[in-house]
Amino acid sequence: MTKERVVMQVVQETGEIEEIPLTEEDLRLDWKKGTCCYCGVGCGVLIGNKDGRVLKVRGDPNHPANYGLLCGKGATLPQMVHTPDRLHYPQVRADRQRPHERVTWETAIGYVAERWKDIIRRHGPDSVAFYISGQMYSEDYYVVNKLAKGFLGTNNVDSNSRLCMASAVTGYVTSLGADAPPGCYADIELSDCFFLIGTNTAACHPVTFERIRRRKLHAAKRVKAIVVDPRRTRTADIADIYLPIQPGTDVALLNAMLHVLIAENLIQPDFIKRHTTNWEEMRRVAQEYPPERAAAICGVDAEAIAAAARLFGRARAAMSFWSMGLNQSSHGTAKNNAVINLHLATGHIGRAGAGPFSLTGQPNAMGGRETGGLSHLLPGHRLIANEQDRREMETLWGVPSGRIADQPGLHAVSLFDALAEGRVKSVWILCTNPVVSMPNLNRVLEAFSRAELVIVNDIYHPTETTQLADVILPAAQWAERDGTVTNSERCISHSSKAVEPPGEALPDWEILCRFAREMGLGESFGFRSAEDIFEEYKRTTLGKDLDITGVTYERLQQGSLQWPCPTPAHRSTLRRYTDGVFSHPDGKARFVVHGYKPPAEETDAAYPFVLTTGRVRDQWHTLTRTGKIPVLMKKDPSGFVEVNTADAAQLGLASGDPVEVTSRRGSATAPCRVTDAIKSGTCFMPFHWGSLWGDAVVNRATIESHDPLSKQPELKYCAVQLKKAAELSHA
Ligand code: SF4
């Protein structure tokens, strides 16, 4: 590092950039390349370390996701590394009434292997399951999938990514023929229309939002923004048109926009004819959604819907962004298809500045999809249900034909149901905290109580999940091991090891390989490094849409690469479908047509409010990391319930009053925030706070209903009642 003035650039909530200079001493640190381990923006970071401790971080000025910029979470990464609650040693308890006791790795792995052998012998391979995480590296993902699907004989491997982006996967696959967004972040600087629906990008993807905001500010007359959200968040500050939609009604709105585009001749008939199928059915259904009809369903002005459609249709290049607001729905796939339909009808796809772009919640949710990390997938975007895909993987893994079971495994909700019903006897959880993040937590707690054996790999203890485990295994985390991640724009980055993990903590892949060896599978799990695993994994992508056989660790250390990247000389693929050839066998994209359907649970006299959930800007998932960092706890020190001003007056609630939010499944209690920024009839709670922090545990109330295709649960909509509570409980 040179001695020029070096600063850490942090984007503030206002959009201002705070520049924090690095000192001479900082510059003498040992700096390693990495990626931020929080969200799917996938910012590149430089990790400054000395004497085995991570001391500083700054944005990597050369990384295409952030060009040096970080948000408040990324800027405080060092503070979550060396904390007093880090797990140093494996711990086991044979009796749940007793405390966990420290054991050696040999004892812990031997114990788990013996118990799983016994359970599998008594109940078959589908009596065990893995529940994993979009925060794991691709190498960990690959090993767990190889182990379970190729060797243990169960497809019961599902990820918390199921709660995050499963509907985007099914949306892309059904509409375009393959998973993943066609475009890239660089399109932001080339677009003249941003359509943000079901995403609080300002809070959840702050660096990407800053790029959008800058583009909008620098060309305010030419560049337009439309924001659709039942909550008026800071994302709406950039909107030329803001549509405060009734939760769950997005398909009606999107079909109505298409109705206007057709009526006003803002579609591209030539593109539709040459590159798509099913247009006549699309046109027929769009005709059923005049803006007036959608306005009545969506609770927004018909003229505003028409105006939004005109901005989109008249744009030179329009980009759509969305995240959990569309995905976490019992109709999540339909909502994704409906957004993509707008792009196919207008030709806003496969060219600079245009395209549908789902924002991934977690840092490696995309890598998880690539390596087979959902219960219906195999590595290389293969499907369990496809016989040829299974045979190819069996050959690559060197296992007999027929070894991979032909039925998809249990998805997240059904996995915990199966545990509660005794069909699954043991679950191994890696790098996630389902006792906070899953919907309908009382059901999840029942599942834990019925399980014969719960194993949890984590970096901290206690979490709401580790405290229920029988076996706790200490994992190495960010900056303590290396591996690769793929961010929202298909960009693969390598994250380096900078310091040693604490105590006896190990990378997750190594823990799994030790277990595999104990199970007698050593020959196939003899990996000596993450790079070894990457080399094997990348061979599974040969000839597939995501071919990365041209990627090596050595290349990644020079800079990140966007797939496909099939040869050593190949450079990143910024955009897909630039030739108008899509990934369905006929080369055409499909209009996948849906009418509006109401959410799974509607409001009624007993439960008159819609509860919607989400994130706040300074917290990450279930607070296990960000909850320890004082500066991140300042703005939102506790969970809260946002209630519309008129609704609060009717209920006799004022800001600060404790409110009990009760559904048919359970209750949460948190301080009230009275606001005009949320639609009347709707309330909002962030999902970060678990039972270790008090009673603001919103997922006690949420519903496990899910999309029939993506199996993603409806975390954005359930019916609740609100009432003033006697008091708040703090843990
Ligand atoms: Fe990390 Fe996301 Fe913030 Fe970037 S935007 S620094 S990836 S949390």
Residues whose N, C-alpha, C, O or C-beta is under 5 A from the ligand:
A	BS01	SF4	C36 Y38 C39 V41 G42 C43 L70 C71 K73 G74 H205 P206 V207
